[in-house]
Amino acid sequence: MPASLVRPSTLDPALEGVQVPPAPLDDHWTASLGHYLSPSELGRYWLTPSEDRFTRWGDRWLEYSLREELLAPHRDSLSPEELDRVTRQPDYDSSKRELDLILAERAR
């Protein structure tokens, strides 16, 4: 093990300015829908062997995708708190009911 860390650019000047992604484990699903998962669920997702992830988690990703479609026409008009109320629901149907409730409250 080296006594001190060596900057990659000193090893290869072509590496100067290369951006390192902030989240080393993100994949398509966690980058786009990971906000629906709790930290423990996210940990379990990453512990699932990569070849089994979609098989084991696909139904969840589908439901989260449907929730995103539900929110899409309203996303810009909802506050962060309202978005949180909708996304924190346990399932799609509950999310739809919560969104309908928020929209009805606004219509009054």
MODELLER restraints for C-alpha pairs under 7 A, 6 or more apart:
rsr = mdl.restraints
at = mdl.atoms
rsr.add(forms.Gaussian(group=physical.xy_distance, feature=features.Distance(at['CA:8:A'], at['CA:15:A']), mean=6.34, stdev=0.5))
rsr.add(forms.Gaussian(group=physical.xy_distance, feature=features.Distance(at['CA:9:A'], at['CA:15:A']), mean=5.00, stdev=0.5))
rsr.add(forms.Gaussian(group=physical.xy_distance, feature=features.Distance(at['CA:9:A'], at['CA:16:A']), mean=4.89, stdev=0.5))
rsr.add(forms.Gaussian(group=physical.xy_distance, feature=features.Distance(at['CA:33:A'], at['CA:64:A']), mean=6.60, stdev=0.5))
rsr.add(forms.Gaussian(group=physical.xy_distance, feature=features.Distance(at['CA:36:A'], at['CA:87:A']), mean=6.77, stdev=0.5))
rsr.add(forms.Gaussian(group=physical.xy_distance, feature=features.Distance(at['CA:45:A'], at['CA:53:A']), mean=6.93, stdev=0.5))
rsr.add(forms.Gaussian(group=physical.xy_distance, feature=features.Distance(at['CA:63:A'], at['CA:92:A']), mean=6.47, stdev=0.5))
rsr.add(forms.Gaussian(group=physical.xy_distance, feature=features.Distance(at['CA:67:A'], at['CA:92:A']), mean=6.01, stdev=0.5))
rsr.add(forms.Gaussian(group=physical.xy_distance, feature=features.Distance(at['CA:86:A'], at['CA:95:A']), mean=4.91, stdev=0.5))
rsr.add(forms.Gaussian(group=physical.xy_distance, feature=features.Distance(at['CA:86:A'], at['CA:98:A']), mean=5.72, stdev=0.5))
rsr.add(forms.Gaussian(group=physical.xy_distance, feature=features.Distance(at['CA:86:A'], at['CA:99:A']), mean=5.98, stdev=0.5))
rsr.add(forms.Gaussian(group=physical.xy_distance, feature=features.Distance(at['CA:87:A'], at['CA:95:A']), mean=6.46, stdev=0.5))
rsr.add(forms.Gaussian(group=physical.xy_distance, feature=features.Distance(at['CA:89:A'], at['CA:95:A']), mean=5.31, stdev=0.5))
